[in-house]
Amino acid sequence: MSNVHNMICPWWLSFTLNNVFRKMIQDPQRILEPFVRPGQVAADIGCGPGFFTLEMARLVGDRGKVFAVDLQEKMLQIVKQRAERAHLSGRIQFHQCRAQALGLQEPCDFILAFYMVHEVPDAGSFLRELKSGLKPGGFFLLVEPKMHVSKKQFQKTVESAYAAGFRKLDVPHIRFSRAVLLTH
């Protein structure tokens, strides 16, 4: 599994994932607001530096909870520092996963996998684990970058999601991305 680490974005490039230019192109509030509600449990899988994590924490409010999940401890440290500065760390649980399993301990109302499924060594197993971690009627937003993931590759991932038991609800428009909103 050592090659898995070669496929993921290294922590020292996290600034490319969290900057003002990206926020203008892919505004986290605009993307998440239709799906995340106060009091919900949400998960940002492959959260990186927390570009979407902090907005999720704002949207779930005081009674909600967000799991910031990443393979790299350094990424989680970056998110934690940003969450503390934004006074949101009380709503976020930081969870370092393994390459083979996420290990989420609580079912979620909303799960986001943004620009990371193409980095997973076994997409089928990963998607089955996500399905088991999603509450009935919950939403799973799967987003991949057009520049790294071809239409054919994305369709294969979506078919794996269907095989895992998901069904398509919508195809949200997210700039420079291929996206699908899924549920049970």
N, C-alpha and C positions, 0 to 999 in steps of 0.2 A: 504494500500500500504506500510505499514511499513516494511513488509518482503522483499520488493524490496531492501532496503538498506542492508539487511543481505546477499544478493546474490552478490552484487558488491564488487570489490576489494577495500578495504579501502585505503585512501590516504597515510597512514603511511606505507603501504607496497609498495609504488610506486617504491622504489629502485629495487624491483624484476622485474619490467616491463621495466626498463631503465638501462642497464648495458652493459659492454664490452662483456660479454659472450653471451648475447642475440644478440648483434650486429653481432657477428661471426656466429651465427646460423641463424638469420633472419635479414639480412642486409637491412635496409629500402631503401637505394638507389636501390639495385638490385630488390627489390620487387615492388617499385613504378615507377621506370624509364620508363617501357614500357607503362604506362598509363597516366602519368602526364606531361603536356607540359607548356612551358612559356606562360604567359598571361591567363592561365585558372583559374577558380574558383574551389577549391577543399574543401572537408570537411572530417575531421577526427572525426568520431562519436565515443564517448567514448574514447576520446584521452588520458585519463590517464595523465602521466607525459610528454607526447609529443614525445614519441619514434619515431612515424611516422610524427608527425606534423612539426617538424623542417625540415625534408627532403622534405616534400611537399612544404614548404615555399621556400626552395632552388630551387626546380624544377619549380615552377610557376614563379619565377623571380620577378623583380621589378614591372611588370605590372599585376601580378597575385594576387590572394587572397586565403587565407586558413581560413576556419572556424575550430577552435579548440572547440569541443563541448563535454561537460561532465556534469554529474549530480552533481559532487562534486566541490564546490568552491575551496577547497584546491588543488585539482588536477590542476585546471585552474591557480591558483597562481604559482604552480611549473612550468607549461609550460611557463607562462609569464616570470618568472625569467630566465629560460633557453633561451627563445627567445631573451630577452634583451641582455644576455651575448653573444649570437651568432649574434647579430645585425640583427635579422629577425623579430622583433616584429611589424614593420610597414606593414608587409605582412599578419599578422595573426589577425583575429578578434576572441576574446575569448567570448564564449557563454555558459552560464549555462542553460541547458535544464531542463525540468521537467520529472518525471518518465513517465508521460502520453503523452508527446509531445516534439518533438525536437524544434519546433518553428524557423526553418531556414527561413530567410527573402529573400534569393536570390537563384535562381536555380544554380546547380553545374554541372561542366563538369565531375568531378570525386568524388565519395564518397567511403570512406573506413570505414568498420565496422570490426575491427580486435579484435577477442576474446571477443566480448561483446554481440552478439545477444542472446546467451544463458542466459544472465542476464536480458533480457527485459521481463516484465510481459505479454505483448501481442504482440508476434512476427508479427502476421498478420497486426495489426494496424501500428506497427513500420515500416514494409516493405512497406506498402501503402504510408505512409508519405515520406519515402525515394524515392519511385518511383515518387511522385509528385514533389520532390525537385531535380530531376535529369533532366538535359537538354536532349532533343531528341538526340540520338547518344552518350550520355555520358556513362561512365563506373561506375559500382558499384562492388567493390571487397569485397566479403563476406568471412571472414576467421574465423574458429573456432578451438579451441585446441582439438587435438585428445584425450588428457588425461581427458577432461571434457565432451566432446560431442561425443557420439557414432555415428557410420556410419548411423544408423537408425534415430537418432535424427537430424543429419545434413541433411539427405534426406528430413525429414519432414519440416525443415526450408527452404530448397531449393524449395520444393513444395509450401510452403506458398509464396515464392518470385514469383514463376510462377503465382500463383493465384492473386498476387498483380499487375501483368502485366509485370514482367521482363521475359527476355529470356536468356538462357545460351549462352555465346560466347566461353568460354574456361574453362579449369580446370587447373589453374596454380599450379605448385609444390612449396609448401612452407613447409619447414621442420617442423615436429611435428604438422602439421595442416591439416585441411580439408578446401579446398578453391574452390570458383567458381567465375568466372568473368561474370557479368550480364550486360544487357543493356535493353532499351525499346523494 
